[in-house]
Amino acid sequence: MSEKSILRKNILLKRDSLSSREIQEKSKSIFEKLERCQEFKNAKKIFVYLNFGTEVATLKFIKKYWNIKDFYIPKIVGKEMYLLKFTEKTILQKSNFGVLEPQTNEYYEGDVDLVITPGVAFDKKGNRLGYGKGYYDRYFSNSFGSYKVGVCYSDVLIDALPTEQHDKKVDIVITEKEIINSDMS
């Protein structure tokens, strides 16, 4: 088992011990910090995930801005991640991974201004430990100009994550306690 796999397993055990109340409170605080960021205020098109399990909860945040901003959510097809427009009328279904995804295959191929990025953990330099499939690293390799925001709980913010050459960083990491500019760390 690789160093990343062991770390992923241990962090998920820690994260999975959070109560649903803690998840909602911490998520609310994280998104309140994001709302104060100029990059969010300026963003018109936002790529965001629908949370799964104990990830930072996104749906209340999305619903708050449905009428103001355009949201796009991921859909996994084979080894690729595609973006699809997400509105209150979008019909969702569970994927093979158990994640909610749009039923439609009307992919959006344009640019987005902001990417709200999930992760098992982040470090203070903007490195991300994902679930090991590389979807976001590949997406970031092919998209330019999007401001990348990592969201995680302070409990799973690590000083330094092991990285590989293909790993892509986020611009800032937001926890319920702080905003960390990865360029400044």
C-alpha positions as CSV (number, residue, x, y, z in Angstrom):
1,M,0.0,0.0,0.0
2,S,1.4,3.4,-1.0
3,E,2.1,6.3,1.4
4,K,-0.8,8.2,-0.2
5,S,-3.2,5.2,0.2
6,I,-2.4,4.8,3.9
7,L,-2.7,8.5,4.5
8,R,-6.0,8.6,2.6
9,K,-7.4,5.7,4.7
10,N,-6.4,7.3,8.0
11,I,-7.8,10.7,7.1
12,L,-11.1,9.2,5.9
13,L,-11.4,7.4,9.2
14,K,-10.9,10.7,11.0
15,R,-13.2,12.6,8.8
16,D,-15.9,9.9,9.0
17,S,-16.0,10.4,12.8
18,L,-17.6,13.9,12.3
19,S,-21.3,14.2,13.2
20,S,-23.7,15.5,10.6
21,R,-24.1,18.6,12.8
22,E,-20.4,19.2,12.8
23,I,-20.3,18.8,9.0
24,Q,-23.1,21.3,8.5
25,E,-21.6,23.9,10.9
26,K,-18.1,23.6,9.5
27,S,-19.3,23.6,5.9
28,K,-21.4,26.8,6.6
29,S,-18.3,28.5,8.0
30,I,-16.1,27.4,5.1
31,F,-18.6,28.9,2.6
32,E,-19.0,32.1,4.5
33,K,-15.2,32.6,4.1
34,L,-15.4,31.8,0.4
35,E,-18.3,34.3,0.0
36,R,-15.9,37.1,1.2
37,C,-13.3,36.3,-1.4
38,Q,-13.1,38.6,-4.4
39,E,-12.6,35.7,-6.7
40,F,-16.0,34.3,-5.7
41,K,-17.7,37.7,-5.9
42,N,-16.4,38.1,-9.5
43,A,-17.1,34.5,-10.6
44,K,-20.1,34.0,-12.9
45,K,-19.5,30.3,-13.7
46,I,-18.6,28.0,-10.9
47,F,-17.6,24.3,-11.1
48,V,-18.6,22.7,-7.8
49,Y,-19.0,19.1,-6.6
50,L,-22.0,17.6,-4.9
51,N,-20.8,16.3,-1.6
52,F,-20.6,12.6,-0.9
53,G,-20.3,11.1,2.6
54,T,-18.5,13.4,5.0
55,E,-17.1,15.8,2.4
56,V,-17.6,19.5,3.0
57,A,-21.4,20.0,2.3
58,T,-22.1,22.1,-0.8
59,L,-25.8,22.0,-1.6
60,K,-27.0,24.8,0.8
61,F,-24.3,27.0,-0.7
62,I,-25.3,26.2,-4.3
63,K,-29.0,26.8,-3.6
64,K,-28.2,30.2,-2.0
65,Y,-26.7,31.4,-5.4
66,W,-28.8,29.5,-8.0
67,N,-30.4,32.7,-9.3
68,I,-27.1,34.7,-9.3
69,K,-24.4,32.4,-10.7
70,D,-24.1,29.5,-13.1
71,F,-23.1,26.2,-11.5
72,Y,-21.6,23.1,-13.1
73,I,-21.1,19.7,-11.5
74,P,-19.0,16.8,-12.5
75,K,-20.1,13.6,-14.1
76,I,-17.7,10.7,-14.5
77,V,-17.8,8.7,-17.7
78,G,-15.1,6.0,-17.9
79,K,-11.9,7.7,-17.0
80,E,-13.1,11.2,-17.8
81,M,-14.8,13.9,-15.8
82,Y,-17.3,16.1,-17.6
83,L,-19.1,19.3,-16.5
84,L,-22.8,19.6,-16.7
85,K,-24.9,22.7,-15.9
86,F,-26.7,22.3,-12.5
87,T,-30.0,24.1,-11.7
88,E,-32.9,23.4,-9.4
89,K,-34.5,21.5,-12.4
90,T,-31.6,19.1,-12.9
91,I,-32.6,15.5,-12.4
92,L,-29.9,13.6,-10.4
93,Q,-29.1,9.9,-10.2
94,K,-26.5,7.9,-8.2
95,S,-23.3,7.0,-10.1
96,N,-21.4,3.8,-9.8
97,F,-19.4,5.5,-7.0
98,G,-22.6,6.4,-5.1
99,V,-22.2,10.1,-6.0
100,L,-25.2,12.1,-7.3
101,E,-24.8,13.1,-11.0
102,P,-27.0,14.7,-13.6
103,Q,-29.0,12.2,-15.7
104,T,-28.3,14.2,-18.8
105,N,-25.2,14.0,-21.0
106,E,-25.3,17.6,-22.2
107,Y,-21.7,18.4,-21.4
108,Y,-20.4,21.9,-20.9
109,E,-17.1,22.4,-22.5
110,G,-16.5,26.1,-21.8
111,D,-14.4,27.8,-19.2
112,V,-15.4,28.4,-15.6
113,D,-14.2,31.2,-13.3
114,L,-13.9,29.3,-10.1
115,V,-13.5,25.6,-9.2
116,I,-14.6,24.5,-5.7
117,T,-12.5,21.4,-5.3
118,P,-13.1,18.4,-3.0
119,G,-10.4,16.4,-1.4
120,V,-9.7,13.8,1.3
121,A,-7.2,16.4,2.6
122,F,-5.2,19.4,1.6
123,D,-1.9,20.8,2.8
124,K,-0.9,24.4,3.5
125,K,0.9,24.7,0.1
126,G,-2.3,23.9,-1.8
127,N,-1.5,20.2,-2.5
128,R,-4.6,18.0,-2.6
129,L,-5.0,14.3,-1.6
130,G,-7.9,13.1,-3.7
131,Y,-9.5,9.7,-3.9
132,G,-6.8,8.3,-6.2
133,K,-8.5,8.4,-9.6
134,G,-6.9,11.6,-10.9
135,Y,-10.0,13.2,-12.2
136,Y,-9.4,16.7,-10.9
137,D,-5.6,16.6,-11.7
138,R,-6.5,15.8,-15.3
139,Y,-9.2,18.5,-15.4
140,F,-6.8,21.1,-14.0
141,S,-4.2,20.1,-16.6
142,N,-6.6,20.9,-19.4
143,S,-8.3,24.0,-18.0
144,F,-6.6,27.4,-17.8
145,G,-7.6,30.6,-15.9
146,S,-9.9,29.0,-13.4
147,Y,-9.3,30.0,-9.8
148,K,-9.0,26.8,-7.8
149,V,-10.3,26.7,-4.2
150,G,-9.8,23.6,-2.0
151,V,-12.3,23.2,0.8
152,C,-11.7,20.9,3.8
153,Y,-12.1,20.7,7.6
154,S,-9.2,22.0,9.7
155,D,-8.9,18.5,11.2
156,V,-7.7,17.2,7.8
157,L,-5.5,20.1,6.8
158,I,-2.0,18.6,6.8
159,D,1.4,20.4,7.0
160,A,2.8,18.6,3.9
161,L,1.2,15.9,1.7
162,P,3.3,13.5,-0.4
163,T,3.1,14.7,-4.0
164,E,3.8,13.3,-7.4
165,Q,4.7,15.1,-10.6
166,H,1.1,14.9,-12.0
167,D,-0.5,16.4,-8.9
168,K,-2.0,19.8,-9.3
169,K,-2.3,22.5,-6.6
170,V,-5.2,24.7,-5.7
171,D,-4.8,28.5,-5.4
172,I,-6.3,28.7,-1.9
173,V,-7.4,26.3,0.8
174,I,-10.4,27.2,3.0
175,T,-11.2,25.5,6.3
176,E,-13.7,26.6,8.9
177,K,-10.9,28.3,10.7
178,E,-8.8,30.0,8.0
179,I,-8.0,30.8,4.4
180,I,-4.6,29.8,3.2
181,N,-3.1,31.3,0.1
182,S,-1.0,28.5,-1.4
183,D,1.5,31.0,-2.9
184,M,2.2,32.4,0.6
185,S,2.8,29.1,2.4
